[in-house]
Amino acid sequence: MRLLERDDTGGVRLTEDLPNNKIPPYAILSHTWGPEEVLFKDMTDGIGKNKAGYAKIRFCGDQAWRDGLKFFWVDTCCIDKSNSAELQRALNSMFYWYRSAVKCYVYLADVSTYQQGDGPGWQPAFRESKWFSRGWTLQELIAPTIVEFFSKEGQRLGDKESLEQEIHDITGIPRKAFQGVPLSDFSVAERMRWIEKRDTQYEEDKVYSLFGIFDVHMPVLYGEGRQKALKRLQDKVREDYLCLAKLWPGDPRDPHVEKERIELAKGGLLADAYRWVFDNPDFNQWRQLQESRLLWIKGDPGKGKTMLLCGIIDELERHVIADGGNLAYFFCQATDYRINNAIAVLRGLIYLLAHQQPRLLSYLPENTYPSDDTMAWIVLSKVLCEMLKDPNLKVTYLVIDALDECVIDQPQLLKLIVQISSVPARVKWLVSSRNEVQIEE
């Protein structure tokens, strides 16, 4: 990923192509293309300032600077579109790049804050802006956590939180979709409807702009036409759903269902029963410090560990998933053969991770899972490790309740947890057990 870097004099230069682990905090521009856009070659040849489109680059750089950011990204000039491999990578990474931005600035070239007399203001033009009818701007609305709207004069109009009702009325997209709720919560048909009234310059782009909405990775084949591109997308989405069904066959207690069953059996979740943990220094250190990757909660039977974890999971769902992260959890139970073993734990964690970030499905084996427990453990532990090493993995929390009730292959699972939690990654583990389980094992 290349970025633009602004210096303290207002000068802008293009960085080299940066690896994912070297990308600094950055802002990102969302806009509609117009005449005389500044292209990659214009920046490398040093003639970008001579084009009208440079005003948008200057706006984005100056606004980022005011927000304390030196780096920013603009699609017109940060991608070398003459390099087909780079273009492929960029189109498949676009949603992730917008999601990872500190702020997204929407520059509305057809909305003015200049008002003559008692005119109606900028709101009518905002509702009719071409930005809401373009295909690529769909993901640019949904992916970033913070999206701010600006007039052509560079005046801030609001953000997607303060303009939530207006955006919903204009687009018809459910408010939850641009509030950070996992897109997998919306059906395939519903997500397809979001693009129906939007246009793109090339017909295939109407499909390619959905890559991030469905979290798929596909080759870009300009010239194939919209229908062929759509069929490839639908086939990929269907393949992903079949992979999930294969991973979680029959009824081995879906973690979501199991959590609801536990809360119901225990009489419901009471906030007073778990709120105290958020003042605990060990818990806050685990949440806040990057090097703190594993938190182990131990206690005697019947002390409320499971309900405590249910409350923590609810809290993490409100914040981690809303911020674009992953949360996977599993509840072990010694008396249920379906969920009292290490293989079931791996299946449950992988299932929820793949459900939230479908692109991780690429690590699942193409063939059916081996029925032999030893081979199943080898395959699934490798899949989980590869998922957690994925360079585009979101911040991920993994929660296992009642590890002591994982009565089959518990030492193997313990070893795997310690192994994964000891390497640098955007992954945190939360595990509960009775006192006799020793992490040193």
C-alpha positions in Angstrom: 0.0 0.0 0.0 1.4 3.4 -1.0 0.5 6.5 1.0 0.9 10.2 0.5 2.9 12.0 3.1 2.4 15.7 3.9 5.2 17.7 5.4 4.9 20.8 7.7 5.1 23.1 4.7 2.2 21.5 2.9 4.3 19.6 0.5 3.1 16.1 -0.5 5.2 13.1 -1.6 4.3 9.5 -2.5 5.8 6.8 -0.3 7.2 3.5 -1.4 4.9 0.5 -1.5 4.6 -0.4 2.2 4.1 -3.9 3.7 1.1 -4.3 6.0 3.2 -4.3 9.2 4.9 -1.0 8.3 1.8 1.1 7.5 1.4 4.2 9.8 -1.9 5.7 10.9 -3.5 7.4 7.9 -6.6 9.2 6.6 -8.4 8.2 3.4 -10.3 10.1 0.8 -13.7 9.2 -0.7 -14.9 11.1 -3.7 -16.3 10.9 -7.2 -13.9 11.2 -10.1 -13.9 14.3 -12.2 -11.9 15.9 -15.0 -8.1 16.2 -14.6 -7.6 13.8 -11.8 -4.0 13.4 -10.5 -2.8 9.9 -11.5 0.1 7.8 -10.2 2.4 8.8 -13.1 1.6 12.5 -12.5 2.9 12.2 -8.9 6.0 10.3 -9.9 6.7 12.7 -12.7 6.2 15.7 -10.4 3.4 17.3 -12.5 0.4 16.5 -10.3 0.0 20.1 -9.0 -0.8 21.3 -12.5 -4.1 19.4 -12.5 -7.5 20.5 -11.2 -7.8 17.3 -9.2 -4.8 18.3 -7.0 -7.2 20.5 -5.0 -8.8 17.3 -3.5 -5.3 15.9 -2.6 -4.4 19.2 -0.9 -7.8 19.2 1.0 -7.3 15.6 2.2 -3.7 16.3 3.3 -4.5 19.5 5.1 -7.5 18.0 6.9 -5.4 14.9 7.9 -2.7 17.3 9.2 -5.3 19.1 11.3 -6.4 15.8 12.7 -2.8 14.9 13.6 -2.1 12.6 10.7 0.9 12.9 8.4 -0.2 10.2 6.0 -3.2 9.8 3.7 -4.5 7.8 0.8 -6.2 8.9 -2.4 -7.3 6.3 -5.0 -6.5 8.3 -8.1 -2.7 8.5 -7.5 -1.7 5.9 -4.9 -2.3 2.9 -7.2 -0.2 2.2 -10.3 -3.1 1.1 -12.5 -0.7 0.2 -15.3 0.6 -2.7 -13.2 -2.1 -5.3 -13.5 -0.9 -7.3 -10.4 -1.0 -4.1 -8.3 -4.4 -3.2 -9.5 -5.7 -6.7 -8.7 -4.3 -6.4 -5.1 -5.7 -3.0 -4.6 -9.2 -3.8 -5.7 -9.3 -6.9 -3.4 -7.7 -4.9 -0.5 -9.8 -1.7 -0.9 -12.4 -2.5 1.8 -9.7 -3.4 4.3 -7.8 -0.2 3.5 -10.9 1.9 4.1 -11.7 -0.1 7.3 -8.1 0.4 8.6 -8.1 4.2 8.1 -8.2 6.4 11.2 -10.6 8.7 9.3 -12.4 8.8 6.0 -13.1 12.2 4.4 -15.9 12.3 1.9 -15.4 15.2 -0.5 -18.6 16.2 -2.1 -17.8 18.3 -5.2 -21.5 18.9 -5.9 -22.4 20.2 -2.5 -21.8 23.8 -1.5 -22.1 25.6 1.8 -22.1 29.0 0.0 -25.6 30.4 0.4 -27.3 33.3 -1.3 -30.1 35.1 0.5 -32.6 32.8 2.2 -31.7 29.7 0.1 -32.4 26.2 1.4 -28.8 25.5 2.5 -26.7 22.5 1.6 -29.1 19.8 2.7 -31.0 19.4 -0.6 -27.8 19.1 -2.6 -26.4 16.6 -0.1 -29.4 14.4 -0.7 -28.9 14.6 -4.5 -25.1 14.2 -4.4 -23.7 11.9 -7.1 -21.6 10.3 -4.3 -24.6 8.3 -3.1 -25.2 6.9 -6.6 -21.7 5.5 -7.3 -20.8 1.8 -6.8 -17.4 2.1 -5.2 -18.6 4.6 -2.5 -20.9 1.9 -1.0 -17.9 0.2 0.7 -16.4 3.7 1.5 -19.5 4.5 3.5 -19.7 1.1 5.3 -16.1 0.1 5.9 -14.5 3.0 7.9 -15.3 3.6 11.6 -15.3 7.4 11.1 -16.7 8.9 7.9 -16.8 12.7 7.8 -18.6 14.7 5.0 -17.2 17.9 3.5 -18.6 20.4 1.0 -16.6 21.5 -2.0 -15.3 24.4 0.0 -13.9 22.0 2.5 -16.5 22.8 5.2 -17.4 19.9 7.5 -21.1 19.0 7.2 -21.2 16.2 9.7 -20.3 12.5 10.0 -22.1 9.3 9.4 -23.3 9.2 13.0 -24.7 12.7 13.0 -26.2 12.3 9.5 -27.3 8.7 10.1 -31.0 9.3 9.4 -30.3 11.3 6.2 -27.9 8.6 4.9 -30.5 5.9 5.7 -33.2 7.8 3.9 -31.0 8.4 0.8 -29.5 5.0 0.4 -32.1 2.7 2.0 -29.3 0.9 3.8 -30.1 -0.2 7.3 -28.5 2.0 9.9 -26.9 -0.9 11.6 -24.9 -1.7 8.4 -22.9 1.5 8.6 -22.8 1.5 12.4 -20.3 -1.4 12.4 -22.6 -4.5 12.8 -20.9 -7.5 11.0 -22.1 -7.6 7.4 -22.6 -11.3 7.7 -25.6 -10.5 9.9 -27.3 -9.3 6.6 -28.5 -11.8 4.1 -26.8 -12.1 0.7 -29.9 -10.8 -1.1 -30.1 -7.8 1.2 -26.5 -6.9 0.6 -27.0 -7.3 -3.2 -29.9 -4.8 -3.0 -27.5 -2.1 -1.7 -25.8 -1.9 -5.0 -28.8 -2.1 -7.3 -29.3 1.7 -7.8 -25.6 2.5 -8.0 -23.6 3.0 -11.2 -20.0 2.4 -12.1 -17.9 3.4 -15.2 -17.2 -0.2 -16.1 -20.1 -2.7 -15.8 -17.8 -5.3 -14.0 -17.0 -2.8 -11.3 -20.6 -3.0 -10.1 -19.7 -6.5 -9.0 -16.0 -5.9 -8.1 -17.1 -3.1 -5.7 -18.9 -5.8 -3.6 -15.7 -7.8 -2.8 -15.4 -6.2 0.6 -19.2 -6.3 1.3 -19.0 -10.1 1.0 -15.4 -10.3 2.2 -14.3 -12.4 -0.8 -11.0 -12.4 -2.8 -11.4 -12.9 -6.5 -9.5 -12.3 -9.7 -10.4 -9.1 -11.6 -11.2 -9.8 -15.3 -12.2 -6.6 -17.1 -14.1 -7.4 -20.3 -15.9 -10.4 -18.8 -19.1 -8.3 -18.4 -21.4 -7.8 -15.4 -23.3 -11.1 -15.6 -20.2 -13.3 -15.7 -18.6 -11.3 -12.9 -21.8 -11.6 -10.8 -22.0 -15.4 -11.4 -18.4 -15.8 -10.2 -19.2 -13.7 -7.1 -22.3 -15.7 -6.4 -20.4 -19.0 -6.9 -17.7 -17.8 -4.4 -20.3 -16.8 -1.8 -22.1 -20.1 -2.2 -18.8 -22.0 -1.9 -18.0 -20.1 1.4 -21.4 -21.0 2.9 -20.8 -24.6 2.0 -17.4 -24.5 3.6 -19.0 -23.2 6.8 -21.7 -25.9 6.7 -19.0 -28.6 6.2 -17.0 -27.2 9.2 -20.0 -27.3 11.5 -22.0 -30.4 10.5 -25.2 -31.6 12.3 -25.9 -30.0 15.7 -22.7 -29.8 17.8 -24.1 -26.8 19.6 -23.5 -23.6 17.7 -21.6 -21.3 20.2 -24.2 -18.6 19.8 -27.0 -21.0 20.7 -25.0 -22.5 23.6 -24.4 -19.1 25.1 -28.1 -18.3 25.0 -28.9 -21.7 26.5 -26.5 -21.1 29.4 -27.9 -17.7 30.2 -31.4 -19.0 30.1 -30.6 -21.9 32.4 -28.8 -19.6 34.8 -31.8 -17.2 35.0 -30.5 -14.5 32.7 -27.5 -12.3 32.6 -27.3 -9.7 35.4 -25.0 -6.7 34.9 -24.1 -6.5 38.6 -22.7 -10.1 38.3 -19.9 -9.1 35.9 -19.5 -5.3 35.9 -16.9 -5.4 38.6 -14.4 -7.0 36.2 -14.0 -3.8 34.2 -12.4 -2.1 37.2 -10.0 -5.0 37.6 -6.4 -4.0 36.8 -5.4 -7.4 35.3 -8.4 -7.3 33.0 -7.7 -3.7 31.9 -4.1 -4.6 31.2 -5.2 -7.5 29.1 -7.6 -5.2 27.1 -5.3 -2.3 26.7 -1.7 -3.5 26.3 -0.6 -5.0 23.1 1.9 -7.3 24.7 -0.7 -8.7 27.1 -2.2 -11.6 25.0 -3.6 -14.2 27.5 -5.9 -13.7 30.5 -6.6 -16.8 32.6 -9.6 -16.7 35.0 -9.6 -19.5 37.6 -12.0 -20.3 40.4 -13.8 -23.1 42.3 -16.9 -24.7 40.7 -20.1 -22.7 41.1 -18.4 -19.3 41.5 -19.9 -17.7 38.4 -17.0 -18.0 35.9 -19.3 -18.9 33.0 -21.7 -16.0 33.6 -18.8 -13.7 34.0 -17.5 -14.7 30.6 -21.0 -14.3 29.1 -21.0 -10.7 30.4 -17.5 -10.0 29.0 -18.5 -11.5 25.6 -21.5 -9.1 25.5 -19.2 -6.2 26.3 -16.7 -7.3 23.6 -19.5 -7.7 21.1 -20.5 -4.1 21.7 -17.0 -2.7 21.2 -14.8 -5.1 19.3 -17.2 -6.1 16.6 -18.5 -2.5 16.3 -14.9 -1.4 15.7 -14.5 -4.0 12.9 -12.8 -6.7 15.0 -13.5 -10.4 15.5 -14.8 -12.3 18.5 -15.0 -16.1 18.7 -15.9 -18.1 21.8 -16.7 -21.6 22.9 -18.3 -23.1 26.0 -17.0 -26.5 27.0 -19.2 -29.0 28.9 -17.9 -32.3 30.2 -21.2 -34.2 30.1 -21.8 -33.4 26.4 -19.6 -35.5 24.1 -20.2 -32.9 21.3 -18.5 -30.1 23.1 -16.2 -31.7 25.6 -13.2 -32.1 23.3 -10.4 -30.0 21.8 -11.5 -30.7 18.2 -15.0 -29.2 19.0 -13.3 -26.1 20.5 -11.2 -25.6 17.3 -14.3 -26.1 15.1 -16.3 -23.6 17.1 -13.6 -20.9 17.1 -12.8 -21.4 13.4 -16.5 -21.3 12.5 -17.1 -18.0 14.2 -13.9 -16.4 12.8 -14.8 -17.5 9.3 -18.4 -16.3 9.8 -17.2 -12.8 10.7 -14.3 -12.6 8.3 -15.2 -14.9 5.4 -12.0 -14.3 3.6 -10.4 -16.6 6.2 -12.3 -19.5 4.6 -9.4 -19.7 2.1 -7.5 -21.6 4.9 -10.1 -24.3 5.2 -9.3 -27.6 3.4 -11.1 -28.3 0.1 -11.9 -31.9 1.0 -14.0 -33.2 3.9 -12.5 -33.1 7.3 -10.9 -36.4 8.4 -12.9 -38.5 10.8 -9.8 -39.7 12.6 -9.4 -37.5 15.7 -5.6 -37.3 15.4 -5.8 -36.2 11.7 -8.7 -33.8 12.5 -6.6 -32.2 15.3 -3.6 -31.7 12.9 -5.8 -30.2 10.2 -7.9 -27.9 12.4 -5.0 -26.6 14.5 -3.1 -25.8 11.4 -6.1 -23.9 10.0 -6.6 -21.9 13.1 -2.9 -21.0 13.3 -2.9 -19.9 9.6 -6.0 -17.8 10.1 -4.5 -16.0 13.0 -1.3 -15.3 11.0 -3.3 -13.8 8.1 -1.8 -10.3 7.3 -5.4 -8.8 7.0 -6.7 -10.4 10.2 -8.7 -7.9 12.2 -8.1 -7.4 15.9 -9.4 -10.8 17.3 -10.5 -12.0 20.7 -10.8 -15.7 21.4 -12.7 -16.8 24.5 -12.9 -20.4 25.9 -15.0 -21.1 28.9 -14.5 -24.1 31.3 -11.3 -25.4 29.7 -11.2 -28.0 32.6 -14.4 -29.5 31.0 -12.6 -30.2 27.8 -11.8 -33.7 28.8 -10.4 -35.0 25.6 -7.0 -33.7 24.3 -7.0 -30.9 26.9 -3.1 -30.8 27.1 -2.9 -30.4 23.3 -5.3 -27.5 23.4 -3.5 -25.9 26.3 -0.2 -26.1 24.4 -1.7 -24.6 21.3 -3.2 -21.6 23.2 0.2 -20.9 24.9 2.0 -21.3 21.5 -0.3 -18.9 19.7 -0.5 -16.3 22.5 3.3 -16.1 22.7 3.8 -14.8 19.1 3.2 -11.3 17.9 -0.3 -11.1 16.5 -3.5 -9.0 16.8 -5.0 -11.8 18.9 -6.0 -12.0 22.6 -7.1 -15.1 24.5 -9.5 -15.2 27.5 -9.8 -18.6 29.2 -11.6 -19.8 32.3 -11.1 -23.0 34.2 -11.1 -24.5 37.7 -8.1 -23.9 39.8 -6.5 -27.3 39.2 -5.8 -26.6 35.5 -2.2 -25.3 35.1 -1.2 -23.0 32.3 2.4 -24.2 32.6 1.4 -27.5 31.2 
